[in-house]
């Protein structure tokens, strides 16, 4: 908006700062243009009435200023358990940024919706120093803005994330492109393009494997960037990516990736602001396959991280749910915080004929569960093609119990089949071995 300033007071006759809930503990004012006052960001001190904001610092006396009221970044003190507003010791805290990273011993800010191609770097070793660049001061703050800096004008994309790699280089993800910054920007380094086609969907849609491969979610699936900084992104999701993971809009979802060391795979969380739109997946790193996961609505994660308790063992994936609670997954738990859930595994497609043009018979199924497993229902879906088998209603169903089970004889004819294992919940189960006997028949007959 536009307003006038006098000393430490900003006045906007058209505003209602009380109804807009401007908060002295949380907010700051950015002055972006002025005819006579001071530029920069200023912490809100108080709201004197509907039209006036008092700030800490001097705004000066300007005829008209352009301003924004923004949430101020906070600093959490884990020892004192306090959360305080961040205040620069030199220069101004970068306003409106939603992405914060640390690389080259600089605090890096980006993700301002009004300036999506810009980034700010603090002084080396001083995260509160943002004094404007001084010629010859290689450690001083840097401001990366393709709109005004011809040295970096080649980016031209909205920044979605900045990912440091051991202070060696910085991966910069855009909506439709990916770049790498090799070396400190104070030494003249500028971003180089590593992909003009692939962007990273959001700041948290990234994770590292134990081999330090950077895994990112793009609109075209999962890609990996090897530790060597000259490597281009390589597709790691062999098969077609699930439709639910395509063309995701970050305005509609909270998206995050975490590497799950216990299960050797990448967990992909897409939590819709509308719960019905959520879609969660486990990507098995060993088989390069996707497996759907579901959660009760109030337990769906809006934030995730990994942590090794007391510094020991494989880091666990921690989920911050819609209800504000933190949870982890435990394979030995048969319910979700006391709520039973159905679990299932769909195995297939399994070809029954010699080729796609032949039928076959599923003669026998032999299952073996773990010795302490709960009961499992096994259903057989058969069809004259893979698609029809996938969509078919079960033609046969029987119960598997703990240990080795008797041979079951479905004797079902078709071109392909799927086996669906399921449990109604309340009891943990585990499959040890599943075998089938099939017999190929003649060519299919089209009626």
N, C-alpha and C positions, 0 to 999 in steps of 0.2 A: 504494500500500500504506500501512500504518500502521507507525509506529516510535516510538522514543524518542530524545531528543537529549541530549548532554552536551558542552558546549563546542563543539568542531569535529567531533564524532563522532556519526554517526547509526547506531542499532542496530535491526535488524529480525531477531528470532529465527527468523522463518519464511523468510528470504531466503537465497539462495546467490549472492552477488555475483560470486564467482569463476567459477562455471559460466555465469552470465549474461553474462560477459565485460565487466563494467563497467571502463572504461578511464580512467586518470588523464589521458591526453592528449586524450581525445575527449569526455568526458561531463560533465554537470552535474546537480545535484540541485535540484529545485524543491520548496519547502515551501509548500503551499497552505492548510493549516489547522494551528493549534497551540493548545495550552492554556497555553503559557508561553514558547515560543521565538520565533524571528524568522522572518518570512515573507520570501519572495524566492527568488532562484536563486543557487546557490553552486557554483563549479568543484570538481570532484573532485580531491583532492590525492593520495590513495592508498587502497588497499583493504587494511585491516589483517588481515582474515580473512573467512570466509564471510559473517558477519552484520554487519560494520561497514564503514562508509565514512567516511573522513576528508576534510573539505572545506576549501577556503580561505575563511576567514571564521568568524564565530561564529554557531552555530545557537541558542545559548542552552540553557537546561535546561527542557524541556517534558515533561509527563507522557506525552502522545501527540501525534504530528504525522502529517498526511497528506502523502505525498511522491510524486514521480515521478523516475526517473532517465532523463535524456534526452541525446541527442546535442547537444553545444554547437555553436553557429555558429562558423565559422572566418573568418579574414581572410587573404587571399592577397596577399603582397607580390611583385609582378611583377619588381621590381628585384633583390631578394634571393632570389627563388624559394623563399620560406618560407610555410608554412601554420601559423598560430597560432590558438589559441582566443581568441574574442572576449570581452573582459571590460568590463563597464560601468564608467564613471567616476562615475556617479550613478544610483541606482535599480538595477533588475535587468534583465538581458537577457530579452526575451520568450521564454518556453520553448516548445518543441514546435512551432515554426512551420516550415512547409515552403515558404512563399512570401515573398519579400523584394522590395520595390519602392522606388523613390526618386521622391518628388513633393513639391512645396512646400518643397524643401530639407530634407525629413525622410526618414529611413529608416523604411519601413513594414513591419510584420510581421503575417502572418496565416497561415491554413492549419493551425492546431493541431487535430488530429483530435478532441481532447477538448473544444475550445472553438471549433467551426467557424464561429460567427457573430462572433467577436471579432477586433479588430485593434489594434495598438499603433503609435503614432507617436513617433519620437524628438524631442528638442528641435530646433528649427530651427537648422540649421548644425552640430549636434553629434550625430553618429550614435551616440555611446556614452553619451548622457545620457538616462535614462528615469525621472528623478525624478517622482514623482506630481504631478498637476496642482495648481498653486497659484493661487488666485483672483487675477485681474488680470494674470497672466503669460501673455500671448498667445503667446509663443514656446516655452513649456514643453511637455513631453511630454503626449500625449493618449492616452487609452485608450477605444477604441470598442467597446462591448459592449452590444448591444441588450437583453440579459437584465437589465442593471442601470442602463442609461442611458435614461431616458424620451425624451430628445431624438432618439435614433436607433432607437427600438424598432420603427419601421416596416419595417426590412429583413427580419428573420425568415427568412433563407435562409442556407444553408451557403455561405460564400465560396469560390469556386474560383480567382479571380484578381483582381489589382488592376493596372490598366494606366494608367500616367501618359501625359498628352498635353502635352508641352512646358511643364510646370509650370502649365498653365492649368486643367486639371481632371483628375479621376481617375475612370476607368471601373471600376466594381466589378461583377464577374461572380459570380452565384450559380448554383446547380444549375438553378433554374427561373425566374430573374428577373435583370434587369440594372439597375444604378443608376449615377448619376453624382454625384460630389462636386465642386461648383464652389467653388473657393477654399479657403484654409487652414482646417482645423478649429479652429484657435486663435481665429479670427475669428467663430466661431459657425456655420460652414457645416455642413449636414447633408445626407446623400444624398437625391437625388430619383430617383423611379422613371422609367426610360425604357422598360421592358418588364416586364409581369407574367407573360408566357408564355415568354420566351426566356432561357435561361441559357447560360453558356459552359462547355464540358465540362471544361476543365482550364486550369491556369496557362499552359502553353505552346501552347495551341490558338488562338494569335493571331499576327497579323503586320501590318505596315504596307505599303501600296503606295507607289510614288514620289509619288502625289498626297496622301499622308498619310491615306488611308482606312484605318481600322482594320478588318481582316478577322478575324472570329471564327467558330469552328466551334461550332454549337449542335446540339441533338438534331434540329433541323428543317433542317439544311443550313448553307451558308455565308451569313453576313450581313455587311453593311458598315455602319460608323458613320462618317459624314463628319466632317471636322475641326470644323465648327460644332457647339458643344456642345449645342445644343438639338435636334439631329437624332435621330430614332428609328432603330433598326436597320432596314436595308432588305435584303430577300433578293436575293442576287446569283447564286445557282445557279438558273438558269431552270428546268432540267429536274429531274426527281425525283432526289434524292440517292441515291447507291448504297446498297444495303441494308446493306453492311458498315460504313457510317458512321453508322448509326442506333443509338440506345440504347447507346452505348459506356460501359463502366464503367472508370473510371480505376484501379480496383484490379486490372484485368486487362491494362491497356495503358499504354505510354508514348506520349503523343499530342503532336505538335508541328506547327506551321505555319511555313513560311518563304516569303517572296516571292522568286521566282527572276527576277531582272532580265534575265538572258541569254535566257530563254525566255518572258518576259512572262506569268507565271502563278504560282499559289500551289501549293506542294508540300505535301501532306498526308501525314504519317507516322503510322501507327497500328501500333506494334510490340508484338505480343502477348507477354506473359510466357511464354505457350505459343506457340512460333514458328508453329505451324500456324494460329493465329488472326490473324496479321498481315494488314494491308490498307493499301497505299500508293497514293496517287493524285496526278495532276497536274491542276490546274484551270486551263484556258486562260483567261486574263483577257480575251482578245480575242473568243473565240467562246462564252465562258461554258459550256464543256463539260468533262466529267470524262474522264480517261484513266488507266488502271491502270498502276502501276509495280511491278516485283518486284525483289527483291534476294536474294543468297545469305544464308542464315540468319545466319552469323557477321558479315555486313556490314550487317545491318539496324540502323537508327539508334535508339539509346536516348537520344541528345541531339543537338540541332542548333543551328546559329547561322549568321549571314552575316558575311562579312568581305571587305573590299577590300584586296588585298595591297599593301603599301607606300602605302596611301591612294589608289591609282589604279584607274580602271576601275570596272566594275559589280561590286558585292559578289557573291561566290560563296557558294553554300550549302555549308556544311561539315557533314558527318555524322560523329557519334561512334558507331562500331559496337559490337556486342556484344563483339567481340574486343579492344576498347580502342584501336583505331586510328582516326585521323582521315582522311576521304576527301572528295574533291570529284568532281563529275561532269564528264566531258570528252566532247564530242560526237565527237571524232576517234579515240576509243579503241574498238577492236573487241572488247575483252574486259574482264572485271572482275578486275584484278590478276592477269592471266594465265589466268583461267578463262573459256572461251568460254560464251556464253549465246545463247539464241534471242531474236530480236527480231521483233515482228510489229505490223501495223496492220490493223485490221478496218474497212473502209469500208462504210457503209450505215446503215440500209436504203436500197436504191435501188428505186423503183417501176418495174416493167416495163410495167404496163398503164396505161390512161388514168385509171382510178380504182381504189379498193380492190376493186371488183367485176369488174375486167377482168384478163385475162392479157396477157402480152407476151412478146417474144423478145429475148434478149440476143444480138445478131448479131455485134458486133465489140468487141474491146478493144485499145487501142493504148497502150503504155506507153513512157515515156522516163525513164531513170535518169540520174544525174549522170555526167559523162565518166569519173570515176575510181571509180565505184561498184562494189561487189561484186555478185554475182548475187543475184537475189531470186526466190522462188517465188510465183507468183500463183495462188490457188485460188478457184474460183467456187462459191458456195453458193446454191442456188435452191429456192424453196418456193412453195406456194399461199397463203401469208400471210407477214407479216413474222416472226412467231414461228417458223414452220416453216422459213423460210429461215435464220434465225439458228442453229437447232438442227440443220440439215441437214448431212450429210456432203458433202464437195466432189464436185461433178459433173464438174469439169474442172480441170486444173492444167497450168501451163507455166512456163518459166523466162524471166525478163527479164534482159538483160545490159546493161552500161554503154552509154550513149547511147540513140538512138532505136531501137525494136525494130519488127520486122515486125508487121503487123496479124494478130491472132489471132481466129479465128471460132468461138466456143463453140456458137452456135445452140441455146441452151437456153431452154425455155419455162417460165413461171411468173408469179406475181403480184409477187414481189419477189426481190431478190438481195442478197448481200453479197460483197465482194471482199476476200480475205485475203492481205496481203503478208507474207512471212516470210523470215528468213535463219537458218541454223543457227549462225551465229557465226563469229568468227575474221576476218571481213572487214566493214569499215564499208560502209554503203550509204545512198543518198539518192534519193528519188523526185522528179523534176523535173515530170513531167506525166503524167496518166492520163486517157484519154478512152474513152468507150464509144458504141456505136451500138445503139439499141433500137427495137423496132417494137411498137406497141400492137395487140393483137388483140381478139377479142370478149369477151363476158361469161363469167365462170367458170361451169363446169358442176359442179353438186354431184351426186355419184353415191351 
